[in-house]
Amino acid sequence: MNKASPEKDIDKPLGVGGGRRGANRKTHRRLRAGQVVLALAGLCLFGAAGFIALGDDPFRTPQQVVVSTPEQTPEAGTATASETAAAYPDRSPADGPSIIKVEPSDTDESSNVVIIRDPSSLGQNPRTAHLPDRALIEDTDIGPLPIRAADGRRAFDVYARPWSGTRGARVAIVIGGLGVSQTGTQEAIAKLPPEVTLAFASGGNSLDRWMQSARREGHEIVMQVPLEPFDYPSVDPGRNTLTVEADPVENRDRLHWALSRITNYTGVMNYMGGRFVTSEPAVTPFFGELAKRGLMYLDDGSSARSIAPDTARRQGVPFAAVDIAIDGERDRGAILKKLDEAERTARAKGFAVATGSAFEVTVDAVATWAEEAKRRGIEIVPISAIAEDPERG
């Protein structure tokens, strides 16, 4: 009997004996499903990566944190912002932080009211510093004269250049003779640091134009008034010199002429005057007029017998005196040595006042020295920062 040959798959009825092939088909279907899942997962990852790449990178652009500032209650004895604004109406909040110094009230010693004396808050806004404060102007036939405002403000305060208010070594440099030489005046205004005070000669030319330029550049300014020297009239300071022999009314009129030449200055400086400043009958009404008009007096220090310091204190006039004249010798090296001497004086007593004229060599030397002195810790300040003010004690 012949053995039956193995039945081939092809000979089997449909649907019989196809287990292995069916299993393979199921496996293939599972593989295809897994590949679809993997593909979808890849697309999701790719999309997420693109979103992150196109969005803000938190490591490159950190989220801004909002910080609240707690409201501060002023301590007793300090002024509020509104009180400070009322005391200094010309002070802009945009002018920046200030060093605040508090002093007792000048009007009522028994009260607890305080007045803020902030050197950096004094002065005009630089954008309008060339324009006079109308409250400080008396209109006269000869021109505008400085006067105390109805609220007591003085030109000495309003036109002063702000400074830090600290008590480090300070040097005030005053360069005089502006208005005499047009070229020299222009170079002095353009080259000198704004901390340097400029003194205008009352007999100069185009003074109002130069005053406005100087104020726009940030300079504090003073007016030079011709006073009688020894050997007058052989030595003549110029037009409308105040003299010892003139009566007080005549000297007052001469002073008014000088004061009317420009506006926006903090005070006056003598031009010569060795004899005038030794005469009490001449000096007393002169300082009375300065007190009335809210001006300071800068003494050039040329007369050892000057009674100006005592008279200024007695009449309530802010006062400063020159320590060193820097350009008696018009040599750059000699001028720099004098400026170094002023620095030593400032380190010894806290401040020094140096003066010179608007010569080209002087202007160049002062401009160079001032920048170097700042790096050595010297503060260059306006002359008003040095002045002794009897009204402030």
Rosetta blueprint (number, residue, H / E / L):
1 M L
2 N L
3 K L
4 A L
5 S L
6 P L
7 E L
8 K L
9 D H
10 I H
11 D H
12 K L
13 P L
14 L L
15 G L
16 V L
17 G L
18 G L
19 G H
20 R H
21 R H
22 G H
23 A H
24 N H
25 R H
26 K H
27 T H
28 H H
29 R H
30 R H
31 L H
32 R H
33 A H
34 G H
35 Q H
36 V H
37 V H
38 L H
39 A H
40 L H
41 A H
42 G H
43 L H
44 C H
45 L H
46 F H
47 G H
48 A H
49 A H
50 G H
51 F H
52 I H
53 A H
54 L H
55 G L
56 D L
57 D L
58 P L
59 F L
60 R L
61 T L
62 P L
63 Q L
64 Q L
65 V L
66 V L
67 V L
68 S L
69 T L
70 P L
71 E L
72 Q L
73 T L
74 P L
75 E L
76 A L
77 G L
78 T L
79 A L
80 T L
81 A H
82 S H
83 E H
84 T H
85 A H
86 A H
87 A H
88 Y L
89 P L
90 D L
91 R L
92 S L
93 P H
94 A H
95 D H
96 G L
97 P L
98 S L
99 I L
100 I L
101 K L
102 V E
103 E E
104 P E
105 S L
106 D L
107 T L
108 D L
109 E L
110 S L
111 S L
112 N L
113 V L
114 V E
115 I E
116 I E
117 R L
118 D L
119 P H
120 S H
121 S H
122 L L
123 G L
124 Q L
125 N L
126 P H
127 R H
128 T H
129 A L
130 H L
131 L L
132 P L
133 D L
134 R H
135 A H
136 L H
137 I E
138 E E
139 D E
140 T E
141 D L
142 I L
143 G E
144 P E
145 L E
146 P E
147 I L
148 R L
149 A L
150 A L
151 D L
152 G L
153 R L
154 R L
155 A H
156 F H
157 D H
158 V H
159 Y L
160 A L
161 R L
162 P L
163 W L
164 S L
165 G L
166 T L
167 R L
168 G L
169 A L
170 R E
171 V E
172 A E
173 I E
174 V E
175 I E
176 G E
177 G E
178 L E
179 G L
180 V L
181 S E
182 Q H
183 T H
184 G H
185 T H
186 Q H
187 E H
188 A H
189 I H
190 A H
191 K H
192 L L
193 P L
194 P L
195 E L
196 V L
197 T E
198 L E
199 A E
200 F E
201 A E
202 S L
203 G L
204 G L
205 N L
206 S L
207 L H
208 D H
209 R H
210 W H
211 M H
212 Q H
213 S H
214 A H
215 R H
216 R H
217 E L
218 G L
219 H L
220 E L
221 I E
222 V E
223 M E
224 Q E
225 V E
226 P E
227 L E
228 E L
229 P L
230 F L
231 D L
232 Y L
233 P L
234 S L
235 V L
236 D L
237 P L
238 G L
239 R L
240 N L
241 T L
242 L E
243 T L
244 V L
245 E L
246 A L
247 D L
248 P H
249 V H
250 E H
251 N H
252 R H
253 D H
254 R H
255 L H
256 H H
257 W H
258 A H
259 L H
260 S L
261 R L
262 I L
263 T L
264 N L
265 Y L
266 T L
267 G E
268 V E
269 M E
270 N E
271 Y E
272 M E
273 G L
274 G L
275 R L
276 F H
277 V H
278 T H
279 S L
280 E H
281 P H
282 A H
283 V H
284 T H
285 P H
286 F H
287 F H
288 G H
289 E H
290 L H
291 A H
292 K H
293 R L
294 G L
295 L L
296 M E
297 Y E
298 L E
299 D E
300 D L
301 G L
302 S L
303 S L
304 A L
305 R L
306 S L
307 I L
308 A H
309 P H
310 D H
311 T H
312 A H
313 R H
314 R H
315 Q H
316 G L
317 V L
318 P L
319 F E
320 A E
321 A E
322 V L
323 D L
324 I E
325 A E
326 I L
327 D L
328 G L
329 E L
330 R L
331 D L
332 R H
333 G H
334 A H
335 I H
336 L H
337 K H
338 K H
339 L H
340 D H
341 E H
342 A H
343 E H
344 R H
345 T H
346 A H
347 R H
348 A H
349 K H
350 G L
351 F E
352 A E
353 V E
354 A E
355 T E
356 G E
357 S E
358 A L
359 F L
360 E H
361 V H
362 T H
363 V H
364 D H
365 A H
366 V H
367 A H
368 T H
369 W H
370 A H
371 E H
372 E H
373 A H
374 K H
375 R H
376 R L
377 G L
378 I L
379 E E
380 I E
381 V E
382 P L
383 I H
384 S H
385 A H
386 I L
387 A L
388 E E
389 D L
390 P L
391 E L
392 R L
393 G L
